[in-house]
Amino acid sequence: MVQIIGSKFLDLTHEGKLPRESIVDLADIITGKRPGRESDDDIIIYSVGGMPVEDIAWGGTIYRNALQRGHRYGTAPMDHPDMA
């Protein structure tokens, strides 16, 4: 069975093993409502649910909007990708 990774965090909060306050919405960090990392010891885990095809569709929309606004992004190939 494949599970959504983020559901494990919710299970931990329901079991009292993880304080609910430690789970922060990414939008709250981006908008400044909540801090991101406050020290080098802090760890952020980003859990995504959804369908990859939706991510690709949104990425295409964002890219086209950026081009329409005059932004130009280089696409130079990487010799050694970070995660390879």
PDB file of N, CA, C and O in Angstrom:
ATOM      1  N   MET A   1       0.838  -1.176   0.000  1.00  0.00           N
ATOM      2  CA  MET A   1       0.000   0.000   0.000  1.00  0.00           C
ATOM      3  C   MET A   1       0.889   1.247   0.000  1.00  0.00           C
ATOM      4  O   MET A   1       1.848   1.328   0.768  1.00  0.00           O
ATOM      5  N   VAL A   2       0.575   2.199  -0.846  1.00  0.00           N
ATOM      6  CA  VAL A   2       1.292   3.465  -0.916  1.00  0.00           C
ATOM      7  C   VAL A   2       0.525   4.491  -0.101  1.00  0.00           C
ATOM      8  O   VAL A   2      -0.683   4.657  -0.269  1.00  0.00           O
ATOM      9  N   GLN A   3       1.236   5.174   0.780  1.00  0.00           N
ATOM     10  CA  GLN A   3       0.597   6.187   1.611  1.00  0.00           C
ATOM     11  C   GLN A   3       1.176   7.560   1.307  1.00  0.00           C
ATOM     12  O   GLN A   3       2.295   7.679   0.810  1.00  0.00           O
ATOM     13  N   ILE A   4       0.412   8.575   1.607  1.00  0.00           N
ATOM     14  CA  ILE A   4       0.907   9.942   1.484  1.00  0.00           C
ATOM     15  C   ILE A   4       1.796  10.211   2.692  1.00  0.00           C
ATOM     16  O   ILE A   4       1.381  10.027   3.836  1.00  0.00           O
ATOM     17  N   ILE A   5       3.019  10.649   2.425  1.00  0.00           N
ATOM     18  CA  ILE A   5       4.004  10.833   3.487  1.00  0.00           C
ATOM     19  C   ILE A   5       3.478  11.740   4.594  1.00  0.00           C
ATOM     20  O   ILE A   5       3.662  11.440   5.773  1.00  0.00           O
ATOM     21  N   GLY A   6       2.836  12.828   4.237  1.00  0.00           N
ATOM     22  CA  GLY A   6       2.355  13.790   5.218  1.00  0.00           C
ATOM     23  C   GLY A   6       1.356  13.210   6.198  1.00  0.00           C
ATOM     24  O   GLY A   6       1.223  13.720   7.311  1.00  0.00           O
ATOM     25  N   SER A   7       0.654  12.160   5.816  1.00  0.00           N
ATOM     26  CA  SER A   7      -0.326  11.571   6.734  1.00  0.00           C
ATOM     27  C   SER A   7       0.347  10.992   7.970  1.00  0.00           C
ATOM     28  O   SER A   7      -0.271  10.921   9.032  1.00  0.00           O
ATOM     29  N   LYS A   8       1.589  10.581   7.850  1.00  0.00           N
ATOM     30  CA  LYS A   8       2.321  10.061   9.011  1.00  0.00           C
ATOM     31  C   LYS A   8       2.507  11.141  10.073  1.00  0.00           C
ATOM     32  O   LYS A   8       2.446  10.854  11.268  1.00  0.00           O
ATOM     33  N   PHE A   9       2.735  12.392   9.637  1.00  0.00           N
ATOM     34  CA  PHE A   9       2.890  13.481  10.598  1.00  0.00           C
ATOM     35  C   PHE A   9       1.595  13.720  11.345  1.00  0.00           C
ATOM     36  O   PHE A   9       1.608  13.973  12.550  1.00  0.00           O
ATOM     37  N   LEU A  10       0.474  13.644  10.640  1.00  0.00           N
ATOM     38  CA  LEU A  10      -0.820  13.814  11.292  1.00  0.00           C
ATOM     39  C   LEU A  10      -1.087  12.666  12.260  1.00  0.00           C
ATOM     40  O   LEU A  10      -1.640  12.882  13.338  1.00  0.00           O
ATOM     41  N   ASP A  11      -0.700  11.451  11.888  1.00  0.00           N
ATOM     42  CA  ASP A  11      -0.844  10.330  12.810  1.00  0.00           C
ATOM     43  C   ASP A  11      -0.052  10.587  14.087  1.00  0.00           C
ATOM     44  O   ASP A  11      -0.543  10.323  15.185  1.00  0.00           O
ATOM     45  N   LEU A  12       1.162  11.098  13.953  1.00  0.00           N
ATOM     46  CA  LEU A  12       1.993  11.374  15.127  1.00  0.00           C
ATOM     47  C   LEU A  12       1.366  12.443  16.018  1.00  0.00           C
ATOM     48  O   LEU A  12       1.472  12.365  17.242  1.00  0.00           O
ATOM     49  N   THR A  13       0.716  13.438  15.420  1.00  0.00           N
ATOM     50  CA  THR A  13       0.057  14.458  16.249  1.00  0.00           C
ATOM     51  C   THR A  13      -1.134  13.861  16.984  1.00  0.00           C
ATOM     52  O   THR A  13      -1.351  14.163  18.158  1.00  0.00           O
ATOM     53  N   HIS A  14      -1.909  13.014  16.307  1.00  0.00           N
ATOM     54  CA  HIS A  14      -3.060  12.376  16.955  1.00  0.00           C
ATOM     55  C   HIS A  14      -2.630  11.452  18.091  1.00  0.00           C
ATOM     56  O   HIS A  14      -3.357  11.287  19.070  1.00  0.00           O
ATOM     57  N   GLU A  15      -1.457  10.856  17.960  1.00  0.00           N
ATOM     58  CA  GLU A  15      -0.936   9.963  19.001  1.00  0.00           C
ATOM     59  C   GLU A  15      -0.219  10.727  20.110  1.00  0.00           C
ATOM     60  O   GLU A  15       0.237  10.126  21.083  1.00  0.00           O
ATOM     61  N   GLY A  16      -0.117  12.065  19.968  1.00  0.00           N
ATOM     62  CA  GLY A  16       0.543  12.874  20.991  1.00  0.00           C
ATOM     63  C   GLY A  16       2.060  12.811  20.945  1.00  0.00           C
ATOM     64  O   GLY A  16       2.721  13.210  21.904  1.00  0.00           O
ATOM     65  N   LYS A  17       2.619  12.321  19.857  1.00  0.00           N
ATOM     66  CA  LYS A  17       4.067  12.188  19.723  1.00  0.00           C
ATOM     67  C   LYS A  17       4.720  13.388  19.036  1.00  0.00           C
ATOM     68  O   LYS A  17       5.941  13.538  19.078  1.00  0.00           O
ATOM     69  N   LEU A  18       3.920  14.231  18.412  1.00  0.00           N
ATOM     70  CA  LEU A  18       4.431  15.394  17.693  1.00  0.00           C
ATOM     71  C   LEU A  18       3.470  16.551  17.939  1.00  0.00           C
ATOM     72  O   LEU A  18       2.284  16.443  17.630  1.00  0.00           O
ATOM     73  N   PRO A  19       3.974  17.671  18.500  1.00  0.00           N
ATOM     74  CA  PRO A  19       3.069  18.795  18.750  1.00  0.00           C
ATOM     75  C   PRO A  19       2.526  19.377  17.443  1.00  0.00           C
ATOM     76  O   PRO A  19       3.279  19.569  16.489  1.00  0.00           O
ATOM     77  N   ARG A  20       1.247  19.650  17.399  1.00  0.00           N
ATOM     78  CA  ARG A  20       0.607  20.212  16.202  1.00  0.00           C
ATOM     79  C   ARG A  20       1.294  21.504  15.773  1.00  0.00           C
ATOM     80  O   ARG A  20       1.383  21.790  14.579  1.00  0.00           O
ATOM     81  N   GLU A  21       1.776  22.280  16.727  1.00  0.00           N
ATOM     82  CA  GLU A  21       2.419  23.565  16.416  1.00  0.00           C
ATOM     83  C   GLU A  21       3.701  23.402  15.614  1.00  0.00           C
ATOM     84  O   GLU A  21       4.174  24.352  14.991  1.00  0.00           O
ATOM     85  N   SER A  22       4.267  22.193  15.630  1.00  0.00           N
ATOM     86  CA  SER A  22       5.514  21.978  14.887  1.00  0.00           C
ATOM     87  C   SER A  22       5.268  21.742  13.403  1.00  0.00           C
ATOM     88  O   SER A  22       6.214  21.718  12.616  1.00  0.00           O
ATOM     89  N   ILE A  23       4.007  21.567  13.013  1.00  0.00           N
ATOM     90  CA  ILE A  23       3.670  21.393  11.605  1.00  0.00           C
ATOM     91  C   ILE A  23       3.232  22.753  11.067  1.00  0.00           C
ATOM     92  O   ILE A  23       2.256  23.336  11.540  1.00  0.00           O
ATOM     93  N   VAL A  24       3.960  23.244  10.080  1.00  0.00           N
ATOM     94  CA  VAL A  24       3.729  24.583   9.546  1.00  0.00           C
ATOM     95  C   VAL A  24       3.413  24.497   8.065  1.00  0.00           C
ATOM     96  O   VAL A  24       4.052  23.739   7.334  1.00  0.00           O
ATOM     97  N   ASP A  25       2.456  25.252   7.626  1.00  0.00           N
ATOM     98  CA  ASP A  25       2.111  25.305   6.209  1.00  0.00           C
ATOM     99  C   ASP A  25       3.171  26.113   5.470  1.00  0.00           C
ATOM    100  O   ASP A  25       3.569  27.184   5.928  1.00  0.00           O
ATOM    101  N   LEU A  26       3.622  25.612   4.343  1.00  0.00           N
ATOM    102  CA  LEU A  26       4.654  26.292   3.556  1.00  0.00           C
ATOM    103  C   LEU A  26       4.244  27.719   3.197  1.00  0.00           C
ATOM    104  O   LEU A  26       5.082  28.620   3.182  1.00  0.00           O
ATOM    105  N   ALA A  27       2.977  27.924   2.912  1.00  0.00           N
ATOM    106  CA  ALA A  27       2.501  29.263   2.564  1.00  0.00           C
ATOM    107  C   ALA A  27       2.721  30.242   3.715  1.00  0.00           C
ATOM    108  O   ALA A  27       2.986  31.421   3.477  1.00  0.00           O
ATOM    109  N   ASP A  28       2.615  29.770   4.962  1.00  0.00           N
ATOM    110  CA  ASP A  28       2.839  30.649   6.110  1.00  0.00           C
ATOM    111  C   ASP A  28       4.301  31.077   6.209  1.00  0.00           C
ATOM    112  O   ASP A  28       4.592  32.187   6.654  1.00  0.00           O
ATOM    113  N   ILE A  29       5.211  30.216   5.804  1.00  0.00           N
ATOM    114  CA  ILE A  29       6.635  30.582   5.792  1.00  0.00           C
ATOM    115  C   ILE A  29       6.898  31.580   4.671  1.00  0.00           C
ATOM    116  O   ILE A  29       7.588  32.580   4.869  1.00  0.00           O
ATOM    117  N   ILE A  30       6.348  31.306   3.498  1.00  0.00           N
ATOM    118  CA  ILE A  30       6.570  32.186   2.348  1.00  0.00           C
ATOM    119  C   ILE A  30       6.025  33.582   2.598  1.00  0.00           C
ATOM    120  O   ILE A  30       6.648  34.571   2.211  1.00  0.00           O
ATOM    121  N   THR A  31       4.858  33.672   3.245  1.00  0.00           N
ATOM    122  CA  THR A  31       4.238  34.981   3.491  1.00  0.00           C
ATOM    123  C   THR A  31       4.752  35.667   4.755  1.00  0.00           C
ATOM    124  O   THR A  31       4.367  36.798   5.049  1.00  0.00           O
ATOM    125  N   GLY A  32       5.616  34.988   5.496  1.00  0.00           N
ATOM    126  CA  GLY A  32       6.197  35.596   6.691  1.00  0.00           C
ATOM    127  C   GLY A  32       5.338  35.454   7.937  1.00  0.00           C
ATOM    128  O   GLY A  32       5.668  36.030   8.973  1.00  0.00           O
ATOM    129  N   LYS A  33       4.251  34.707   7.866  1.00  0.00           N
ATOM    130  CA  LYS A  33       3.401  34.511   9.045  1.00  0.00           C
ATOM    131  C   LYS A  33       4.083  33.620  10.081  1.00  0.00           C
ATOM    132  O   LYS A  33       3.849  33.761  11.282  1.00  0.00           O
ATOM    133  N   ARG A  34       4.924  32.707   9.611  1.00  0.00           N
ATOM    134  CA  ARG A  34       5.679  31.820  10.484  1.00  0.00           C
ATOM    135  C   ARG A  34       7.122  31.813  10.019  1.00  0.00           C
ATOM    136  O   ARG A  34       7.390  31.953   8.826  1.00  0.00           O
ATOM    137  N   PRO A  35       8.059  31.651  10.949  1.00  0.00           N
ATOM    138  CA  PRO A  35       9.467  31.604  10.531  1.00  0.00           C
ATOM    139  C   PRO A  35       9.788  30.272   9.867  1.00  0.00           C
ATOM    140  O   PRO A  35       9.118  29.265  10.098  1.00  0.00           O
ATOM    141  N   GLY A  36      10.817  30.287   9.045  1.00  0.00           N
ATOM    142  CA  GLY A  36      11.343  29.034   8.499  1.00  0.00           C
ATOM    143  C   GLY A  36      12.335  28.487   9.501  1.00  0.00           C
ATOM    144  O   GLY A  36      12.043  28.406  10.694  1.00  0.00           O
ATOM    145  N   ARG A  37      13.491  28.117   9.027  1.00  0.00           N
ATOM    146  CA  ARG A  37      14.538  27.646   9.945  1.00  0.00           C
ATOM    147  C   ARG A  37      15.035  28.811  10.777  1.00  0.00           C
ATOM    148  O   ARG A  37      15.302  29.893  10.255  1.00  0.00           O
ATOM    149  N   GLU A  38      15.158  28.582  12.074  1.00  0.00           N
ATOM    150  CA  GLU A  38      15.651  29.621  12.971  1.00  0.00           C
ATOM    151  C   GLU A  38      17.058  29.323  13.467  1.00  0.00           C
ATOM    152  O   GLU A  38      17.684  30.170  14.105  1.00  0.00           O
ATOM    153  N   SER A  39      17.560  28.129  13.179  1.00  0.00           N
ATOM    154  CA  SER A  39      18.929  27.784  13.534  1.00  0.00           C
ATOM    155  C   SER A  39      19.433  26.714  12.573  1.00  0.00           C
ATOM    156  O   SER A  39      18.651  26.105  11.842  1.00  0.00           O
ATOM    157  N   ASP A  40      20.743  26.490  12.579  1.00  0.00           N
ATOM    158  CA  ASP A  40      21.326  25.467  11.718  1.00  0.00           C
ATOM    159  C   ASP A  40      20.868  24.068  12.114  1.00  0.00           C
ATOM    160  O   ASP A  40      20.979  23.136  11.317  1.00  0.00           O
ATOM    161  N   ASP A  41      20.357  23.907  13.328  1.00  0.00           N
ATOM    162  CA  ASP A  41      19.907  22.595  13.791  1.00  0.00           C
ATOM    163  C   ASP A  41      18.475  22.279  13.354  1.00  0.00           C
ATOM    164  O   ASP A  41      18.054  21.124  13.413  1.00  0.00           O
ATOM    165  N   ASP A  42      17.725  23.292  12.917  1.00  0.00           N
ATOM    166  CA  ASP A  42      16.347  23.072  12.477  1.00  0.00           C
ATOM    167  C   ASP A  42      16.331  22.296  11.168  1.00  0.00           C
ATOM    168  O   ASP A  42      17.189  22.488  10.306  1.00  0.00           O
ATOM    169  N   ILE A  43      15.351  21.425  11.032  1.00  0.00           N
ATOM    170  CA  ILE A  43      15.178  20.628   9.825  1.00  0.00           C
ATOM    171  C   ILE A  43      13.776  20.876   9.292  1.00  0.00           C
ATOM    172  O   ILE A  43      12.804  20.861  10.047  1.00  0.00           O
ATOM    173  N   ILE A  44      13.677  21.104   7.987  1.00  0.00           N
ATOM    174  CA  ILE A  44      12.380  21.260   7.347  1.00  0.00           C
ATOM    175  C   ILE A  44      12.139  20.042   6.478  1.00  0.00           C
ATOM    176  O   ILE A  44      12.976  19.680   5.651  1.00  0.00           O
ATOM    177  N   ILE A  45      10.994  19.417   6.668  1.00  0.00           N
ATOM    178  CA  ILE A  45      10.578  18.299   5.829  1.00  0.00           C
ATOM    179  C   ILE A  45       9.373  18.778   5.047  1.00  0.00           C
ATOM    180  O   ILE A  45       8.367  19.182   5.629  1.00  0.00           O
ATOM    181  N   TYR A  46       9.474  18.733   3.742  1.00  0.00           N
ATOM    182  CA  TYR A  46       8.387  19.175   2.873  1.00  0.00           C
ATOM    183  C   TYR A  46       7.686  17.936   2.335  1.00  0.00           C
ATOM    184  O   TYR A  46       8.270  17.147   1.592  1.00  0.00           O
ATOM    185  N   SER A  47       6.458  17.781   2.714  1.00  0.00           N
ATOM    186  CA  SER A  47       5.693  16.607   2.297  1.00  0.00           C
ATOM    187  C   SER A  47       4.647  17.024   1.280  1.00  0.00           C
ATOM    188  O   SER A  47       3.809  17.885   1.549  1.00  0.00           O
ATOM    189  N   VAL A  48       4.705  16.415   0.129  1.00  0.00           N
ATOM    190  CA  VAL A  48       3.821  16.786  -0.966  1.00  0.00           C
ATOM    191  C   VAL A  48       2.885  15.631  -1.280  1.00  0.00           C
ATOM    192  O   VAL A  48       3.307  14.477  -1.359  1.00  0.00           O
ATOM    193  N   GLY A  49       1.638  15.946  -1.455  1.00  0.00           N
ATOM    194  CA  GLY A  49       0.685  14.962  -1.940  1.00  0.00           C
ATOM    195  C   GLY A  49       0.165  15.461  -3.278  1.00  0.00           C
ATOM    196  O   GLY A  49       0.319  16.639  -3.600  1.00  0.00           O
ATOM    197  N   GLY A  50      -0.421  14.618  -4.028  1.00  0.00           N
ATOM    198  CA  GLY A  50      -0.962  15.052  -5.310  1.00  0.00           C
ATOM    199  C   GLY A  50      -0.436  14.201  -6.440  1.00  0.00           C
ATOM    200  O   GLY A  50       0.154  13.139  -6.236  1.00  0.00           O
ATOM    201  N   MET A  51      -0.664  14.693  -7.622  1.00  0.00           N
ATOM    202  CA  MET A  51      -0.270  13.943  -8.808  1.00  0.00           C
ATOM    203  C   MET A  51       0.831  14.694  -9.550  1.00  0.00           C
ATOM    204  O   MET A  51       0.699  15.894  -9.791  1.00  0.00           O
ATOM    205  N   PRO A  52       1.911  14.011  -9.917  1.00  0.00           N
ATOM    206  CA  PRO A  52       2.999  14.665 -10.643  1.00  0.00           C
ATOM    207  C   PRO A  52       2.548  15.377 -11.908  1.00  0.00           C
ATOM    208  O   PRO A  52       3.128  16.399 -12.275  1.00  0.00           O
ATOM    209  N   VAL A  53       1.529  14.864 -12.582  1.00  0.00           N
ATOM    210  CA  VAL A  53       1.064  15.515 -13.807  1.00  0.00           C
ATOM    211  C   VAL A  53       0.550  16.921 -13.492  1.00  0.00           C
ATOM    212  O   VAL A  53       0.687  17.827 -14.314  1.00  0.00           O
ATOM    213  N   GLU A  54      -0.041  17.110 -12.310  1.00  0.00           N
ATOM    214  CA  GLU A  54      -0.481  18.445 -11.906  1.00  0.00           C
ATOM    215  C   GLU A  54       0.721  19.366 -11.695  1.00  0.00           C
ATOM    216  O   GLU A  54       0.680  20.540 -12.063  1.00  0.00           O
ATOM    217  N   ASP A  55       1.790  18.830 -11.101  1.00  0.00           N
ATOM    218  CA  ASP A  55       2.998  19.622 -10.891  1.00  0.00           C
ATOM    219  C   ASP A  55       3.578  20.100 -12.220  1.00  0.00           C
ATOM    220  O   ASP A  55       3.994  21.251 -12.349  1.00  0.00           O
ATOM    221  N   ILE A  56       3.601  19.207 -13.198  1.00  0.00           N
ATOM    222  CA  ILE A  56       4.120  19.561 -14.519  1.00  0.00           C
ATOM    223  C   ILE A  56       3.239  20.633 -15.160  1.00  0.00           C
ATOM    224  O   ILE A  56       3.747  21.588 -15.749  1.00  0.00           O
ATOM    225  N   ALA A  57       1.933  20.475 -15.045  1.00  0.00           N
ATOM    226  CA  ALA A  57       1.011  21.464 -15.623  1.00  0.00           C
ATOM    227  C   ALA A  57       1.222  22.835 -14.984  1.00  0.00           C
ATOM    228  O   ALA A  57       1.298  23.842 -15.688  1.00  0.00           O
ATOM    229  N   TRP A  58       1.316  22.878 -13.656  1.00  0.00           N
ATOM    230  CA  TRP A  58       1.546  24.154 -12.979  1.00  0.00           C
ATOM    231  C   TRP A  58       2.908  24.733 -13.362  1.00  0.00           C
ATOM    232  O   TRP A  58       3.040  25.939 -13.567  1.00  0.00           O
ATOM    233  N   GLY A  59       3.910  23.871 -13.455  1.00  0.00           N
ATOM    234  CA  GLY A  59       5.239  24.343 -13.848  1.00  0.00           C
ATOM    235  C   GLY A  59       5.211  24.993 -15.216  1.00  0.00           C
ATOM    236  O   GLY A  59       5.850  26.024 -15.425  1.00  0.00           O
ATOM    237  N   GLY A  60       4.473  24.400 -16.158  1.00  0.00           N
ATOM    238  CA  GLY A  60       4.333  24.989 -17.491  1.00  0.00           C
ATOM    239  C   GLY A  60       3.650  26.338 -17.438  1.00  0.00           C
ATOM    240  O   GLY A  60       4.061  27.274 -18.123  1.00  0.00           O
ATOM    241  N   THR A  61       2.611  26.445 -16.631  1.00  0.00           N
ATOM    242  CA  THR A  61       1.891  27.721 -16.486  1.00  0.00           C
ATOM    243  C   THR A  61       2.799  28.789 -15.896  1.00  0.00           C
ATOM    244  O   THR A  61       2.832  29.920 -16.381  1.00  0.00           O
ATOM    245  N   ILE A  62       3.529  28.435 -14.860  1.00  0.00           N
ATOM    246  CA  ILE A  62       4.440  29.389 -14.217  1.00  0.00           C
ATOM    247  C   ILE A  62       5.519  29.832 -15.193  1.00  0.00           C
ATOM    248  O   ILE A  62       5.839  31.018 -15.269  1.00  0.00           O
ATOM    249  N   TYR A  63       6.081  28.887 -15.940  1.00  0.00           N
ATOM    250  CA  TYR A  63       7.130  29.201 -16.912  1.00  0.00           C
ATOM    251  C   TYR A  63       6.605  30.152 -17.989  1.00  0.00           C
ATOM    252  O   TYR A  63       7.255  31.149 -18.303  1.00  0.00           O
ATOM    253  N   ARG A  64       5.439  29.851 -18.556  1.00  0.00           N
ATOM    254  CA  ARG A  64       4.866  30.726 -19.598  1.00  0.00           C
ATOM    255  C   ARG A  64       4.560  32.120 -19.054  1.00  0.00           C
ATOM    256  O   ARG A  64       4.794  33.116 -19.738  1.00  0.00           O
ATOM    257  N   ASN A  65       4.041  32.197 -17.835  1.00  0.00           N
ATOM    258  CA  ASN A  65       3.769  33.508 -17.229  1.00  0.00           C
ATOM    259  C   ASN A  65       5.063  34.293 -17.017  1.00  0.00           C
ATOM    260  O   ASN A  65       5.099  35.505 -17.230  1.00  0.00           O
ATOM    261  N   ALA A  66       6.108  33.610 -16.603  1.00  0.00           N
ATOM    262  CA  ALA A  66       7.398  34.284 -16.412  1.00  0.00           C
ATOM    263  C   ALA A  66       7.930  34.827 -17.737  1.00  0.00           C
ATOM    264  O   ALA A  66       8.417  35.956 -17.793  1.00  0.00           O
ATOM    265  N   LEU A  67       7.839  34.033 -18.800  1.00  0.00           N
ATOM    266  CA  LEU A  67       8.296  34.497 -20.111  1.00  0.00           C
ATOM    267  C   LEU A  67       7.491  35.711 -20.572  1.00  0.00           C
ATOM    268  O   LEU A  67       8.053  36.658 -21.121  1.00  0.00           O
ATOM    269  N   GLN A  68       6.178  35.684 -20.349  1.00  0.00           N
ATOM    270  CA  GLN A  68       5.330  36.817 -20.741  1.00  0.00           C
ATOM    271  C   GLN A  68       5.697  38.080 -19.973  1.00  0.00           C
ATOM    272  O   GLN A  68       5.502  39.189 -20.468  1.00  0.00           O
ATOM    273  N   ARG A  69       6.228  37.915 -18.768  1.00  0.00           N
ATOM    274  CA  ARG A  69       6.619  39.069 -17.945  1.00  0.00           C
ATOM    275  C   ARG A  69       8.074  39.489 -18.206  1.00  0.00           C
ATOM    276  O   ARG A  69       8.602  40.377 -17.537  1.00  0.00           O
ATOM    277  N   GLY A  70       8.699  38.848 -19.171  1.00  0.00           N
ATOM    278  CA  GLY A  70      10.048  39.250 -19.553  1.00  0.00           C
ATOM    279  C   GLY A  70      11.170  38.564 -18.805  1.00  0.00           C
ATOM    280  O   GLY A  70      12.333  38.921 -18.987  1.00  0.00           O
ATOM    281  N   HIS A  71      10.857  37.592 -17.971  1.00  0.00           N
ATOM    282  CA  HIS A  71      11.908  36.865 -17.258  1.00  0.00           C
ATOM    283  C   HIS A  71      12.536  35.845 -18.202  1.00  0.00           C
ATOM    284  O   HIS A  71      11.829  35.171 -18.950  1.00  0.00           O
ATOM    285  N   ARG A  72      13.841  35.733 -18.170  1.00  0.00           N
ATOM    286  CA  ARG A  72      14.545  34.757 -18.998  1.00  0.00           C
ATOM    287  C   ARG A  72      15.348  33.840 -18.081  1.00  0.00           C
ATOM    288  O   ARG A  72      16.137  34.304 -17.258  1.00  0.00           O
ATOM    289  N   TYR A  73      15.140  32.556 -18.232  1.00  0.00           N
ATOM    290  CA  TYR A  73      15.841  31.584 -17.397  1.00  0.00           C
ATOM    291  C   TYR A  73      16.777  30.761 -18.267  1.00  0.00           C
ATOM    292  O   TYR A  73      16.387  30.257 -19.319  1.00  0.00           O
ATOM    293  N   GLY A  74      18.014  30.634 -17.814  1.00  0.00           N
ATOM    294  CA  GLY A  74      18.970  29.797 -18.532  1.00  0.00           C
ATOM    295  C   GLY A  74      18.684  28.339 -18.273  1.00  0.00           C
ATOM    296  O   GLY A  74      18.167  27.974 -17.218  1.00  0.00           O
ATOM    297  N   THR A  75      19.015  27.522 -19.219  1.00  0.00           N
ATOM    298  CA  THR A  75      18.801  26.083 -19.070  1.00  0.00           C
ATOM    299  C   THR A  75      20.094  25.324 -19.318  1.00  0.00           C
ATOM    300  O   THR A  75      20.096  24.275 -19.963  1.00  0.00           O
ATOM    301  N   ALA A  76      21.184  25.857 -18.804  1.00  0.00           N
ATOM    302  CA  ALA A  76      22.470  25.195 -19.011  1.00  0.00           C
ATOM    303  C   ALA A  76      22.462  23.821 -18.346  1.00  0.00           C
ATOM    304  O   ALA A  76      22.025  23.696 -17.202  1.00  0.00           O
ATOM    305  N   PRO A  77      22.939  22.789 -19.044  1.00  0.00           N
ATOM    306  CA  PRO A  77      22.951  21.450 -18.450  1.00  0.00           C
ATOM    307  C   PRO A  77      23.918  21.384 -17.278  1.00  0.00           C
ATOM    308  O   PRO A  77      24.913  22.107 -17.230  1.00  0.00           O
ATOM    309  N   MET A  78      23.608  20.505 -16.340  1.00  0.00           N
ATOM    310  CA  MET A  78      24.468  20.312 -15.169  1.00  0.00           C
ATOM    311  C   MET A  78      25.414  19.152 -15.441  1.00  0.00           C
ATOM    312  O   MET A  78      25.006  18.106 -15.947  1.00  0.00           O
ATOM    313  N   ASP A  79      26.684  19.352 -15.098  1.00  0.00           N
ATOM    314  CA  ASP A  79      27.645  18.248 -15.221  1.00  0.00           C
ATOM    315  C   ASP A  79      27.345  17.157 -14.207  1.00  0.00           C
ATOM    316  O   ASP A  79      27.410  15.968 -14.520  1.00  0.00           O
ATOM    317  N   HIS A  80      27.013  17.573 -12.983  1.00  0.00           N
ATOM    318  CA  HIS A  80      26.741  16.631 -11.897  1.00  0.00           C
ATOM    319  C   HIS A  80      25.549  17.134 -11.111  1.00  0.00           C
ATOM    320  O   HIS A  80      25.714  17.972 -10.224  1.00  0.00           O
ATOM    321  N   PRO A  81      24.340  16.644 -11.409  1.00  0.00           N
ATOM    322  CA  PRO A  81      23.161  17.077 -10.642  1.00  0.00           C
ATOM    323  C   PRO A  81      23.350  16.821  -9.157  1.00  0.00           C
ATOM    324  O   PRO A  81      23.960  15.824  -8.768  1.00  0.00           O
ATOM    325  N   ASP A  82      22.829  17.717  -8.325  1.00  0.00           N
ATOM    326  CA  ASP A  82      22.989  17.627  -6.866  1.00  0.00           C
ATOM    327  C   ASP A  82      22.510  16.312  -6.302  1.00  0.00           C
ATOM    328  O   ASP A  82      23.135  15.776  -5.386  1.00  0.00           O
ATOM    329  N   MET A  83      21.415  15.772  -6.821  1.00  0.00           N
ATOM    330  CA  MET A  83      20.816  14.607  -6.205  1.00  0.00           C
ATOM    331  C   MET A  83      21.158  13.308  -6.935  1.00  0.00           C
ATOM    332  O   MET A  83      20.557  12.268  -6.667  1.00  0.00           O
ATOM    333  N   ALA A  84      22.105  13.367  -7.842  1.00  0.00           N
ATOM    334  CA  ALA A  84      22.461  12.145  -8.591  1.00  0.00           C
ATOM    335  C   ALA A  84      23.546  11.373  -7.864  1.00  0.00           C
ATOM    336  O   ALA A  84      23.977  10.321  -8.336  1.00  0.00           O
TER     337      ALA A  84
END
